[in-house]
Structure formats: C-alpha cells, structure tokens
Amino acid sequence: MKENNDIMILDAVERYIRGEMNPDERLYFENLRKTNGELDQLVVEHTLFLQQMNRFGEWKKFQSTLNDVHIDLAQQGKINADKLKGKARVAYLWNRYKRVAAIAASIAGLTALTFTSLVWSISPKPPAASEVEQLKKEVINIKNNARQQDKELKNVKDKINTPAKDIVYKTGGTGFIIDGKGYLVTNAHVVENAKNVAVQNSKGTDYITKVVYIDKQRDIAILKIEDDNFKPLGTIPYAVSKNSADLAEPIFTLGYPRNDNDIVYGQGYLSAKSGFNGDTLSCQIEIAANRGNSGSPILNSNGEIVGILSAREAEAEGVVFALQAKHIYNALTELKKDTSFQRVKLSTKSSLTGLDRPQQVKKVEDYVFMVKVN
Amino acid sequence: MNPENNEKILLQGLARNDKKAVETIYRENYSTIQSLIINNNGTADDAKDIFQEAMIVLYEKARSGTFELSCQIRTYIYSVSRRLWLKRLQQASRYNGDIGNADGIVPVEEDIEEHTRRDAEFEMMEKAIQNLGEPCKSLLEAFYLQKKNMQEIALSFGYTNAENAKTQKYKCLMRLKKIFFTHYKNGISDERE
C-alpha cells in the first residue's frame, strides 16, 4: 500500500513539474506543497533530477546528430574524412618519419646533407611496378577462376536442372563490417576449408575477399575485401560493445538466411548469459535463425554489437547461441600482431542510439554482407 | 543577409540541434581542423574526435546564449580544437610546444573546463543507467529520453497495462535517483552555477 502511495505522489510531482496538471489540481498541489515540507523537498529534488536527465538526453541526441552528419557528409564526399590520402597522408607520414629521422640525426651528429639523404632513404617508397603488376595479375587470375567456376556451376545447373544457388548457400553465411576499409567478421565455420570466399552486399554486388584471421575454437574469422571495385565504407553506424549483454535485453539481427539474396531482419532477447553446456564464450539468445544467419551481428537497442550469431549448435527451435562481442576485440589483437594490419580499428561509438528500429536497420543493412564460399 | 546575421541563425539552429545548421557548421570547418590535427601527429580518427568535442563545446555555448558574436564560429572552433589537441598531446607527453596558428585565437579555457565538468556528469549518468541493467535501462530511456508515454511503453515492453509499467518504472527510477544523488552529494556539482 505504501508503495502505491509513493508511486502516486511521484506521478503527481512529475506531472506538476511538466506542467501537465489542470488549474484546480495545480492549486491544490501547490497548497499541499506549502504545508508539507517533505513534498516540497521532493519537488525540488526531482526538478533537479529531471533537468539533468533532459540535458543528458539532449547531449546524447546531439552526439548522434554529429555522427549522422559526419557519415552523411563523408558519403557525399563533402568532407574528406576517414581515410588519409593525398596531401594529408604525405603530411602524416612525413611527420612520423621526421621524428625518427631527427633522433637518428642527433645521435649520429650528421650534417644537414646526410640528414636529407637519411630522410630520403627511410621515406616510404612506392612498391615496385612489377609487384603491382603481379598483384593485379593475381587478382585477374582469381577473377577469371571465379568466372570459370561460375560458368561450370551454371553448366551443372543446366544439366541437372536444379538451382545452382543451393550449392553456394549450403556453405554460405553472413558477415558484417568492423572497419570501413573492408574488414568483416563472420564465424570460422562459415569459411573453414574454403577455396574462394566472396561477399555480397545488400544491393547484390559481389566482392572478392580473403580470410586474414581464423580461430576455430572460438568460431570467429576476420575477412578482408580485396577487390578493385570496393570503395571504403566510411564511418560505421554501430559500435562494438566490450560488455556482455544483459539478461532479457532486447536484441535484433540482420542476415542472409534465405536462398534469394534478400537480407532478413529478426528480433528477440538474450535468454542466458552462457552458451551451450555452460560455455562462457557465448550466450544464448531467443531469435529465429537459419544456417545462413551464421556470422550475423547481434545488436542491442542502442545499436551496439553485443554478439555474433553462431547457429551451429542450434537444435531446439528458436534457441540460438551467440559469441560475445568482446571476442572481436581479442581476435583483432591477435590479427594486429601482423604489422600490416596495425591500422584496423573498431568503432566504439554508435550513431544509432535513440533512433527507431526501421531507421536503425536502414543504416545497418549496408554494412551486413552475405558470405559466399566454394 | 549579412554574415553576422547568418552566424546568429546558425547558432540558434545549433542550440535546437537542427540538423541543417549542424551540417553547415560541420562542412565549413571540418577540413581545417582535420589538417590541424594531422599536421600535428594525429590521425583522421583523432581529428573526428577532437572536432566533434569542439562542436559539443560550441553547442553548449550556443545553448547558454553567451556566445559573443564579436568572434566568428570558425575562430571559436579553431581555438577550442587547438586547445583540446594540445591538452591531448601533453597528456600523451608527445609534445610540449605550440601548434597551429596562434594568431587571432580567442580564450576558451573556461569554456573547456565547464565542458569537461559537464562531460563528467553525463558520463556518470550514462554509466549509472548502464549499470541498472534490463529492463530498467530501456524502460527509463524510453520514458525520460525518448519521451514516450506510459501506454506506448506498456505496449512495447509487453506489460499488461500502464499501471504495471508505472510500478516497474518507479522501482527503476528510485535506483537511478539513489545513484545520481550519491554522486551529486559527493560534490561533482558543488561549484555549479
């Protein structure tokens, strides 16, 4: 009973502060406030709290506006962001090497002349033309191979008169971008033993892709798009969360579980903090998923990635396991041991907070790819 | 329209979180700040961070109505970004000198201090809400930040009626207020205006 009273009083205080009371009620409330010190104290205190909440809300909204604007302007090419190129890159590299060179020069006590030549000698050189040629050739070869294989598949399809897509999808899955330069995460079992890997975006464009990291035990793999036609995607709308999700937290996913190239949305909630047989790497979620959903991102309502869908162990209807998102960080740390991947960076700020679901999905879908394997 | 009026309208738009105004200011200033950061040991990501923080300082300034039109938006953003980046460099002890162009910059030290203090308050609130866990977090965010009414909330969270949702919201709110006022009394805000 006491609690019910408290709830009623707080409700009245909130309506009073927000100016939602009718004049009679307001007058009555103000009289009560004058005679009751406790109520007066509550009004003062709650006003302060609501003010702070409002300002906090506006601050969050403004941050998400900033992120939106950044993504929009970068996509329209109105600001030159996200990738260092041209002059900016030269300045950046110059500044980096300048310091190294200065230290070296002071140690050796070299003259200005040798200093210059030193800078020259450690400045990055363009890769030899033959190397570039070779790489190109290799890419073309891969492309030709893929084309050849496509042709063969088509032949087979024509002969046995069943859709060739079935063959692709049996081993396909989903992946999502973690760095706009073309890095994706998916499940290890999706790309395990693959000869060729390609990814396809929601508009149906294919890109040739390489597996750069694989951890079968944790069932996580990192792919890199290596295709001349791929343009870097700019700032990613979602963040990758380091924390695990909460029990009963609403979640959603996007993936390619069907045979028709269409991206599919699913929603559910986190149902257990650990995975199959108490496995602490993963968690259990309640969501409709198919095999092609393997590798799909699991997002919470703030647009943070909290897990990677791993449908491998799914036996019961609707029960699915997800690998916790912090393992993306771990995988990346491993990957970075190879110095050529030093600049891969995860997004820690989500620009999806506060948006309604259709808007969130619209922004995320460009960053979720179908993974095709043969 | 004269340029001074133009800036005034931009600032009013900024204070309302009007996307068009934000976009205009963003577009006109981003590359200057990006070059400042990149020419001084920063990356493109650093540039984005610093620029957005400067935008928040400007936003707070515009909302408080104390922005002096004697100083242009451009000058202000440059001064704040420069100061913020210097601070960051000093913290990383990468650099101890001067950067960029010091001509015509305006004093922003107080604004940055104010911003840092406010930022700490908001971070605290963010953490407090995060720590409440579900369903409290989503419930309170829906009511106080997204300003949904109790009927909508009851529907989307699967409560049988608005009264049940209200009871749950009340319990969550009490927990949050407790955390909030503990921090509050511990003095972050003793020196508030």
Boltz contact constraints between the chains, C-beta under 6 A:
constraints:
  - contact:
      token1: [A, 7]
      token2: [B, 170]
      max_distance: 6.0
  - contact:
      token1: [A, 49]
      token2: [B, 177]
      max_distance: 6.0
  - contact:
      token1: [A, 53]
      token2: [B, 144]
      max_distance: 6.0
  - contact:
      token1: [A, 56]
      token2: [B, 122]
      max_distance: 6.0
  - contact:
      token1: [A, 56]
      token2: [B, 125]
      max_distance: 6.0
  - contact:
      token1: [A, 57]
      token2: [B, 145]
      max_distance: 6.0
  - contact:
      token1: [A, 59]
      token2: [B, 122]
      max_distance: 6.0
  - contact:
      token1: [A, 61]
      token2: [B, 17]
      max_distance: 6.0
  - contact:
      token1: [A, 62]
      token2: [B, 17]
      max_distance: 6.0
  - contact:
      token1: [A, 62]
      token2: [B, 59]
      max_distance: 6.0
  - contact:
      token1: [A, 65]
      token2: [B, 17]
      max_distance: 6.0
  - contact:
      token1: [A, 65]
      token2: [B, 19]
      max_distance: 6.0
  - contact:
      token1: [A, 65]
      token2: [B, 22]
      max_distance: 6.0
  - contact:
      token1: [A, 66]
      token2: [B, 52]
      max_distance: 6.0
  - contact:
      token1: [A, 66]
      token2: [B, 55]
      max_distance: 6.0
  - contact:
      token1: [A, 69]
      token2: [B, 22]
      max_distance: 6.0
  - contact:
      token1: [A, 69]
      token2: [B, 23]
      max_distance: 6.0
  - contact:
      token1: [A, 69]
      token2: [B, 26]
      max_distance: 6.0
  - contact:
      token1: [A, 73]
      token2: [B, 27]
      max_distance: 6.0
  - contact:
      token1: [A, 78]
      token2: [B, 27]
      max_distance: 6.0
  - contact:
      token1: [A, 79]
      token2: [B, 30]
      max_distance: 6.0
  - contact:
      token1: [A, 82]
      token2: [B, 44]
      max_distance: 6.0
  - contact:
      token1: [A, 84]
      token2: [B, 44]
      max_distance: 6.0
  - contact:
      token1: [A, 88]
      token2: [B, 38]
      max_distance: 6.0
  - contact:
      token1: [A, 91]
      token2: [B, 38]
      max_distance: 6.0
  - contact:
      token1: [A, 91]
      token2: [B, 39]
      max_distance: 6.0
  - contact:
      token1: [A, 92]
      token2: [B, 38]
      max_distance: 6.0
  - contact:
      token1: [A, 95]
      token2: [B, 41]
      max_distance: 6.0
  - contact:
      token1: [A, 246]
      token2: [B, 133]
      max_distance: 6.0
  - contact:
      token1: [A, 246]
      token2: [B, 134]
      max_distance: 6.0
  - contact:
      token1: [A, 248]
      token2: [B, 134]
      max_distance: 6.0
  - contact:
      token1: [A, 249]
      token2: [B, 134]
      max_distance: 6.0
